[in-house]
């Protein structure tokens, strides 16, 4: 039975290559995922996601893995940067295709949802409460600023 499950064909080629390189580093070091987790300070679950390509590892995890395996950090972080760009492009493409679906789902669900009652005056939540709070915060900030100016002027 192979140690690693095959990486998804849907992964961007650069992300796929990067995850493959991470797997090779772990294999060359003779490390289990638990050992990688212990030595890098990132959880076993996180490393399972990073090594499967389901999640791009943060740069800190990559630097820690380089230290643990004695790998050149510059080489590994350069590969990470390329994978990160590819990951970002992939997320942007997915967001564009999923966004209209999410919006249509949300619109379809609106008439079915009953308005939630806020604890004050039986108003539906999301009514005028938020703008009122923002206005009150802005007025408060202006009062503090005016007080600071008056104190500074009085101290001259």
N, CA, C and O of each residue as an XYZ file, in Angstrom:
624
protein
N       0.842     -1.183      0.000
C       0.000      0.000      0.000
C       0.884      1.242      0.000
O       1.756      1.372      0.859
N       0.677      2.163     -0.951
C       1.517      3.352     -0.989
C       1.267      4.247      0.222
O       0.178      4.271      0.797
N       2.304      4.970      0.581
C       2.202      5.832      1.755
C       1.257      7.006      1.511
O       0.492      7.388      2.397
N       1.311      7.566      0.327
C       0.533      8.761      0.018
C      -0.613      8.461     -0.923
O      -0.471      7.682     -1.866
N      -1.727      9.070     -0.666
C      -2.866      9.009     -1.571
C      -2.551      9.931     -2.755
O      -1.931     10.979     -2.574
N      -2.972      9.548     -3.954
C      -2.691     10.361     -5.143
C      -3.271     11.758     -4.982
O      -4.366     11.938     -4.450
N      -2.506     12.750     -5.456
C      -2.976     14.130     -5.422
C      -4.079     14.323     -6.456
O      -4.074     13.689     -7.511
N      -5.000     15.184     -6.147
C      -6.140     15.445     -7.029
C      -5.687     15.985     -8.377
O      -4.781     16.815     -8.451
N      -6.318     15.511     -9.435
C      -6.031     16.010    -10.783
C      -6.513     17.444    -10.953
O      -6.095     18.132    -11.884
N      -7.383     17.897    -10.067
C      -7.921     19.249    -10.152
C      -6.959     20.305     -9.598
O      -7.183     21.502     -9.779
N      -5.901     19.869     -8.930
C      -4.930     20.823     -8.391
C      -4.177     21.518     -9.511
O      -3.886     20.922    -10.549
N      -3.866     22.785     -9.287
C      -3.011     23.514    -10.212
C      -1.675     22.774    -10.280
O      -1.203     22.277     -9.257
N      -1.054     22.688    -11.459
C       0.212     21.949    -11.583
C       1.307     22.434    -10.623
O       2.083     21.621    -10.121
N       1.379     23.737    -10.363
C       2.409     24.232     -9.441
C       2.120     23.821     -8.004
O       3.039     23.493     -7.253
N       0.857     23.838     -7.622
C       0.476     23.403     -6.275
C       0.731     21.907     -6.142
O       1.210     21.440     -5.108
N       0.412     21.168     -7.185
C       0.625     19.719     -7.218
C       2.119     19.404     -7.056
O       2.497     18.528     -6.278
N       2.951     20.124     -7.793
C       4.406     19.927     -7.714
C       4.918     20.252     -6.316
O       5.749     19.528     -5.766
N       4.418     21.341     -5.747
C       4.854     21.753     -4.419
C       4.475     20.706     -3.370
O       5.305     20.330     -2.543
N       3.235     20.239     -3.400
C       2.807     19.209     -2.446
C       3.642     17.942     -2.625
O       3.993     17.282     -1.646
N       3.956     17.607     -3.864
C       4.808     16.448     -4.126
C       6.200     16.624     -3.536
O       6.766     15.680     -2.984
N       6.755     17.831     -3.649
C       8.075     18.105     -3.076
C       8.048     18.007     -1.548
O       8.980     17.490     -0.932
N       6.973     18.508     -0.955
C       6.855     18.396      0.506
C       6.820     16.933      0.932
O       7.440     16.549      1.923
N       6.092     16.127      0.175
C       6.026     14.699      0.480
C       7.403     14.052      0.384
O       7.776     13.236      1.227
N       8.158     14.424     -0.656
C       9.507     13.860     -0.819
C      10.406     14.243      0.346
O      11.192     13.421      0.817
N      10.298     15.487      0.816
C      11.112     15.913      1.960
C      10.780     15.092      3.201
O      11.676     14.667      3.930
N       9.500     14.875      3.432
C       9.082     14.083      4.591
C       9.592     12.651      4.447
O      10.086     12.062      5.408
N       9.468     12.095      3.240
C       9.941     10.727      3.002
C      11.453     10.614      3.187
O      11.932      9.693      3.849
N      12.204     11.550      2.602
C      13.681     11.518      2.717
C      14.134     11.629      4.165
O      15.137     11.038      4.562
N      13.375     12.399      4.950
C      13.721     12.545      6.357
C      13.295     11.357      7.189
O      13.614     11.279      8.375
N      12.566     10.418      6.568
C      12.091      9.248      7.298
C      11.110      9.608      8.389
O      11.040      8.936      9.418
N      10.343     10.678      8.165
C       9.453     11.192      9.199
C       8.010     10.752      8.976
O       7.544     10.625      7.843
N       7.330     10.529     10.068
C       5.886     10.319      9.998
C       5.233     11.694     10.065
O       5.882     12.683     10.403
N       3.963     11.747      9.744
C       3.263     13.037      9.827
C       3.228     13.515     11.276
O       3.328     14.714     11.539
N       3.089     12.590     12.202
C       3.096     12.956     13.621
C       4.439     13.568     14.021
O       4.481     14.537     14.779
N       5.529     13.004     13.513
C       6.857     13.545     13.824
C       7.034     14.935     13.219
O       7.596     15.828     13.853
N       6.554     15.112     11.995
C       6.627     16.434     11.362
C       5.846     17.436     12.198
O       6.306     18.554     12.433
N       4.670     17.031     12.641
C       3.837     17.912     13.468
C       4.555     18.278     14.763
O       4.589     19.446     15.149
N       5.126     17.280     15.431
C       5.832     17.531     16.692
C       7.015     18.477     16.505
O       7.239     19.372     17.320
N       7.755     18.275     15.447
C       8.988     19.045     15.246
C       8.767     20.438     14.649
O       9.621     21.313     14.787
N       7.630     20.644     13.992
C       7.391     21.949     13.361
C       6.446     22.837     14.162
O       6.415     24.051     13.962
N       5.683     22.243     15.061
C       4.737     23.036     15.837
C       3.398     23.240     15.141
O       2.548     23.980     15.636
N       3.204     22.592     14.000
C       1.922     22.635     13.291
C       1.246     21.282     13.482
O       1.917     20.250     13.520
N      -0.057     21.283     13.600
C      -0.774     20.056     13.956
C      -0.683     18.974     12.883
O      -0.396     19.234     11.714
N      -0.936     17.769     13.329
C      -0.947     16.619     12.410
C      -2.021     16.815     11.339
O      -1.788     16.549     10.160
N      -3.185     17.279     11.757
C      -4.280     17.505     10.811
C      -3.883     18.535      9.757
O      -4.180     18.369      8.574
N      -3.211     19.598     10.194
C      -2.762     20.617      9.239
C      -1.788     20.013      8.243
O      -1.905     20.251      7.041
N      -0.828     19.235      8.726
C       0.146     18.620      7.808
C      -0.531     17.635      6.860
O      -0.130     17.520      5.701
N      -1.535     16.935      7.329
C      -2.264     16.037      6.420
C      -2.907     16.840      5.293
O      -2.918     16.404      4.142
N      -3.436     18.003      5.624
C      -4.042     18.865      4.602
C      -2.992     19.447      3.661
O      -3.205     19.506      2.450
N      -1.857     19.876      4.217
C      -0.800     20.454      3.385
C      -0.242     19.413      2.416
O      -0.032     19.695      1.236
N      -0.007     18.209      2.933
C       0.617     17.163      2.131
C      -0.346     16.523      1.128
O       0.083     15.870      0.176
N      -1.636     16.712      1.345
C      -2.622     16.178      0.400
C      -3.012     17.213     -0.654
O      -3.723     16.896     -1.607
N      -2.545     18.453     -0.478
C      -2.889     19.504     -1.424
C      -4.244     20.123     -1.166
O      -4.713     20.934     -1.965
N      -4.887     19.758     -0.062
C      -6.192     20.343      0.252
C      -6.070     21.754      0.798
O      -7.025     22.529      0.745
N      -4.887     22.093      1.327
C      -4.649     23.411      1.900
C      -3.197     23.776      1.650
O      -2.305     22.937      1.781
N      -2.964     25.024      1.290
C      -1.590     25.478      1.090
C      -0.991     25.801      2.452
O      -1.570     26.556      3.233
N       0.155     25.231      2.725
C       0.822     25.463      4.007
C       1.230     26.924      4.135
O       1.635     27.539      3.149
N       1.128     27.486      5.332
C       1.633     28.844      5.533
C       3.154     28.842      5.452
O       3.794     27.810      5.651
N       3.720     29.992      5.161
C       5.176     30.087      4.984
C       5.912     29.649      6.250
O       6.996     29.073      6.159
N       5.348     29.909      7.416
C       5.991     29.497      8.665
C       6.148     27.988      8.763
O       7.163     27.495      9.255
N       5.157     27.263      8.300
C       5.230     25.803      8.315
C       6.304     25.313      7.355
O       6.996     24.334      7.631
N       6.436     25.999      6.231
C       7.432     25.617      5.227
C       8.838     25.865      5.756
O       9.730     25.037      5.577
N       9.031     26.997      6.402
C      10.348     27.299      6.987
C      10.674     26.282      8.073
O      11.808     25.811      8.165
N       9.681     25.941      8.896
C       9.900     24.940      9.951
C      10.245     23.577      9.352
O      11.125     22.885      9.862
N       9.559     23.186      8.275
C       9.849     21.905      7.625
C      11.255     21.910      7.039
O      11.968     20.910      7.120
N      11.651     23.031      6.452
C      13.008     23.133      5.906
C      14.040     22.931      7.012
O      15.032     22.229      6.813
N      13.816     23.534      8.162
C      14.746     23.374      9.287
C      14.791     21.929      9.770
O      15.865     21.386     10.030
N      13.635     21.319      9.887
C      13.545     19.938     10.387
C      14.231     18.956      9.443
O      14.871     18.002      9.885
N      14.092     19.199      8.129
C      14.643     18.256      7.148
C      16.021     18.661      6.635
O      16.622     17.937      5.841
N      16.525     19.805      7.079
C      17.836     20.268      6.616
C      17.829     20.707      5.161
O      18.844     20.600      4.472
N      16.696     21.197      4.695
C      16.542     21.629      3.308
C      16.846     23.113      3.194
O      16.647     23.872      4.142
N      17.328     23.522      2.026
C      17.591     24.923      1.755
C      16.279     25.704      1.822
O      15.363     25.464      1.036
N      16.200     26.637      2.766
C      14.977     27.413      2.949
C      14.656     28.276      1.735
O      13.488     28.437      1.381
N      15.677     28.831      1.100
C      15.453     29.713     -0.047
C      14.766     28.940     -1.169
O      13.801     29.417     -1.766
N      15.272     27.752     -1.444
C      14.678     26.933     -2.498
C      13.220     26.605     -2.177
O      12.344     26.735     -3.032
N      12.971     26.181     -0.946
C      11.627     25.778     -0.556
C      10.669     26.970     -0.516
O       9.518     26.843     -0.934
N      11.119     28.116     -0.024
C      10.227     29.278      0.027
C       9.955     29.828     -1.375
O       8.882     30.378     -1.621
N      10.906     29.686     -2.287
C      10.652     30.091     -3.676
C       9.575     29.208     -4.290
O       8.672     29.698     -4.969
N       9.673     27.915     -4.049
C       8.638     27.004     -4.537
C       7.290     27.335     -3.899
O       6.252     27.269     -4.557
N       7.315     27.689     -2.619
C       6.078     28.059     -1.932
C       5.449     29.299     -2.579
O       4.237     29.341     -2.793
N       6.276     30.312     -2.891
C       5.758     31.533     -3.510
C       5.058     31.226     -4.831
O       3.992     31.773     -5.112
N       5.651     30.358     -5.636
C       5.029     29.976     -6.902
C       3.709     29.239     -6.664
O       2.714     29.489     -7.344
N       3.718     28.336     -5.696
C       2.496     27.595     -5.374
C       1.432     28.533     -4.803
O       0.245     28.369     -5.086
N       1.848     29.508     -4.009
C       0.903     30.450     -3.410
C       0.216     31.284     -4.490
O      -0.990     31.523     -4.423
N       0.983     31.723     -5.477
C       0.389     32.484     -6.595
C      -0.624     31.617     -7.343
O      -1.724     32.064     -7.666
N      -0.240     30.393     -7.606
C      -1.143     29.481     -8.314
C      -2.391     29.220     -7.471
O      -3.501     29.185     -8.001
N      -2.212     29.039     -6.172
C      -3.329     28.799     -5.268
C      -4.284     29.994     -5.291
O      -5.501     29.821     -5.351
N      -3.727     31.204     -5.244
C      -4.548     32.416     -5.265
C      -5.325     32.528     -6.573
O      -6.510     32.860     -6.572
N      -4.653     32.249     -7.685
C      -5.341     32.294     -8.986
C      -6.483     31.284     -9.009
O      -7.577     31.576     -9.492
N      -6.219     30.112     -8.489
C      -7.230     29.055     -8.463
C      -8.424     29.473     -7.612
O      -9.571     29.253     -8.002
N      -8.163     30.077     -6.448
C      -9.246     30.530     -5.581
C     -10.066     31.626     -6.254
O     -11.290     31.653     -6.130
N      -9.395     32.527     -6.966
C     -10.110     33.604     -7.648
C     -11.024     33.028     -8.726
O     -12.164     33.469     -8.866
N     -10.540     32.051     -9.486
C     -11.377     31.419    -10.511
C     -12.567     30.726     -9.869
O     -13.687     30.829    -10.369
N     -12.340     30.028     -8.775
C     -13.415     29.323     -8.096
C     -14.425     30.320     -7.537
O     -15.630     30.092     -7.637
N     -13.955     31.424     -6.948
C     -14.873     32.415     -6.400
C     -15.771     32.990     -7.480
O     -16.958     33.214     -7.240
N     -15.224     33.235     -8.671
C     -16.027     33.800     -9.749
C     -17.110     32.835    -10.207
O     -18.211     33.255    -10.561
N     -16.800     31.542    -10.200
C     -17.800     30.578    -10.666
C     -18.793     30.226     -9.580
O     -19.946     29.918     -9.882
N     -18.381     30.262     -8.328
C     -19.253     29.880     -7.233
C     -20.104     31.064     -6.766
O     -21.223     30.867     -6.294
N     -19.588     32.287     -6.890
C     -20.288     33.473     -6.397
C     -21.716     33.599     -6.923
O     -22.630     33.770     -6.116
N     -21.959     33.523     -8.242
C     -23.341     33.638     -8.703
C     -24.246     32.559     -8.109
O     -25.416     32.814     -7.823
N     -23.712     31.371     -7.925
C     -24.478     30.280     -7.337
C     -24.840     30.612     -5.894
O     -25.977     30.402     -5.473
N     -23.876     31.128     -5.138
C     -24.133     31.483     -3.736
C     -25.172     32.590     -3.640
O     -26.071     32.529     -2.801
N     -25.053     33.601     -4.496
C     -25.998     34.706     -4.471
C     -27.399     34.208     -4.788
O     -28.356     34.573     -4.106
N     -27.531     33.370     -5.827
C     -28.855     32.870     -6.182
C     -29.417     31.988     -5.071
O     -30.621     32.011     -4.813
N     -28.564     31.218     -4.417
C     -29.012     30.397     -3.286
C     -29.510     31.275     -2.151
O     -30.550     31.000     -1.553
N     -28.757     32.344     -1.854
C     -29.134     33.242     -0.768
C     -30.460     33.934     -1.081
O     -31.320     34.060     -0.209
N     -30.623     34.380     -2.320
C     -31.875     35.037     -2.709
C     -33.051     34.077     -2.604
O     -34.132     34.453     -2.151
N     -32.838     32.853     -3.019
C     -33.914     31.865     -2.958
C     -34.311     31.564     -1.517
O     -35.474     31.272     -1.240
N     -33.363     31.633     -0.614
C     -33.638     31.311      0.784
C     -34.290     32.463      1.536
O     -34.909     32.229      2.574
N     -34.176     33.690      1.055
C     -34.693     34.847      1.785
C     -36.179     34.775      2.092
O     -36.547     34.973      3.250
N     -37.058     34.507      1.136
C     -38.482     34.502      1.475
C     -38.854     33.419      2.479
O     -39.856     33.542      3.182
N     -38.063     32.375      2.548
C     -38.371     31.272      3.453
C     -37.964     31.554      4.882
O     -38.531     30.996      5.820
N     -36.978     32.423      5.046
C     -36.442     32.673      6.380
C     -37.309     33.684      7.111
O     -37.676     34.719      6.555
N     -37.629     33.381      8.343
C     -38.381     34.323      9.164
C     -37.414     35.342      9.734
O     -36.293     34.981     10.091
N     -37.816     36.617      9.832
C     -36.907     37.606     10.394
C     -36.655     37.306     11.862
O     -37.568     36.946     12.606
N     -35.414     37.460     12.259
C     -35.052     37.233     13.648
C     -35.375     38.484     14.438
O     -35.208     39.603     13.952
N     -35.836     38.284     15.652
C     -36.187     39.410     16.505
C     -35.001     39.781     17.369
O     -34.360     38.923     17.975
N     -34.716     41.082     17.416
C     -33.651     41.524     18.301
C     -34.261     41.741     19.683
O     -35.475     41.911     19.800
N     -33.447     41.739     20.715
C     -33.994     41.872     22.058
C     -34.581     43.251     22.330
O     -35.298     43.398     23.320
N     -34.319     44.281     21.504
C     -34.799     45.640     21.798
C     -35.965     45.991     20.911
O     -35.846     45.953     19.687
N     -37.069     46.327     21.494
C     -38.254     46.884     20.852
C     -38.820     45.990     19.757
O     -39.540     46.491     18.893
N     -38.534     44.714     19.751
C     -39.114     43.808     18.784
C     -38.732     44.095     17.351
O     -39.433     43.661     16.437
N     -37.649     44.808     17.120
C     -37.202     45.098     15.755
C     -36.533     43.895     15.144
O     -35.854     43.149     15.849
N     -36.708     43.676     13.823
C     -35.941     42.619     13.173
C     -34.463     42.982     13.213
O     -34.098     44.147     13.059
N     -33.615     41.980     13.422
C     -32.184     42.267     13.447
C     -31.743     42.748     12.079
O     -32.329     42.371     11.065
N     -30.715     43.577     12.046
C     -30.203     44.110     10.796
C     -30.982     45.332     10.342
O     -30.761     45.817      9.233
N     -31.904     45.853     11.181
C     -32.672     47.029     10.818
C     -31.816     48.276     10.951
O     -30.768     48.389     10.316
N     -32.263     49.206     11.775
C     -31.540     50.470     11.937
C     -30.539     50.419     13.073
O     -29.879     51.419     13.354
N     -30.413     49.313     13.711
C     -29.513     49.215     14.851
C     -28.073     49.454     14.449
O     -27.374     50.218     15.115
N     -27.616     48.837     13.399
C     -26.212     48.958     13.006
C     -25.847     50.383     12.591
O     -24.836     50.892     13.077
N     -26.610     51.063     11.717
C     -26.260     52.448     11.395
C     -26.288     53.349     12.625
O     -25.474     54.266     12.735
N     -27.209     53.101     13.547
C     -27.277     53.922     14.751
C     -26.026     53.740     15.601
O     -25.499     54.705     16.155
N     -25.559     52.518     15.702
C     -24.343     52.239     16.476
C     -23.139     52.908     15.812
O     -22.297     53.499     16.488
N     -23.067     52.810     14.501
C     -21.963     53.449     13.785
C     -21.995     54.957     13.952
O     -20.949     55.578     14.138
N     -23.168     55.552     13.889
C     -23.302     56.998     14.071
C     -22.887     57.393     15.483
O     -22.178     58.382     15.672
N     -23.323     56.628     16.464
C     -22.957     56.919     17.847
C     -21.446     56.803     18.046
O     -20.855     57.605     18.769
N     -20.828     55.826     17.420
C     -19.371     55.669     17.526
C     -18.650     56.846     16.883
O     -17.656     57.339     17.416
N     -19.153     57.293     15.737
C     -18.532     58.436     15.057
C     -18.666     59.702     15.895
O     -17.709     60.467     16.012
N     -19.836     59.933     16.477
C     -20.038     61.104     17.331
C     -19.127     61.033     18.551
O     -18.529     62.033     18.946
N     -19.026     59.860     19.140
C     -18.134     59.691     20.290
C     -16.688     59.980     19.940
O     -15.979     60.622     20.714
N     -16.241     59.509     18.777
C     -14.863     59.763     18.351
C     -14.634     61.254     18.142
O     -13.577     61.776     18.497
N     -15.615     61.937     17.569
C     -15.484     63.383     17.373
C     -15.423     64.128     18.697
O     -14.669     65.091     18.834
N     -16.213     63.687     19.677
C     -16.176     64.319     21.002
C     -14.818     64.138     21.672
O     -14.297     65.063     22.295
N     -14.259     62.959     21.543
C     -12.928     62.704     22.117
C     -11.886     63.583     21.436
O     -11.023     64.156     22.101
N     -11.966     63.689     20.130
C     -11.039     64.523     19.377
C     -11.178     65.987     19.766
O     -10.179     66.682     19.949
N     -12.412     66.454     19.891
C     -12.640     67.845     20.281
C     -12.095     68.108     21.688
O     -11.500     69.156     21.940
N     -12.297     67.155     22.602
C     -11.763     67.303     23.953
C     -10.248     67.373     23.959
O      -9.666     68.156     24.711
N      -9.601     66.562     23.128
C      -8.134     66.569     23.046
C      -7.644     67.896     22.523
O      -6.653     68.427     23.026
N      -8.317     68.450     21.520
C      -7.925     69.755     20.975
C      -8.093     70.838     22.009
O      -7.216     71.691     22.147
N      -9.194     70.835     22.743
C      -9.422     71.837     23.789
C      -8.394     71.741     24.914
O      -7.929     72.763     25.419
N      -8.045     70.535     25.302
C      -7.028     70.350     26.334
C      -5.662     70.841     25.868
O      -4.917     71.458     26.630
N      -5.347     70.559     24.608
C      -4.063     71.017     24.067
C      -4.018     72.527     23.996
O      -2.982     73.132     24.271
N      -5.149     73.156     23.624
C      -5.209     74.614     23.553
C      -5.134     75.245     24.937
O      -4.525     76.304     25.096
N      -5.734     74.623     25.933
C      -5.723     75.140     27.284
C      -4.333     75.020     27.916
O      -3.982     75.802     28.799
N      -3.557     74.056     27.469
C      -2.230     73.846     28.033
C      -1.197     74.825     27.500
O      -0.081     74.845     28.020
N      -1.496     75.624     26.511
C      -0.528     76.595     25.936
C      -0.337     77.773     26.776
O       0.438     78.663     26.425
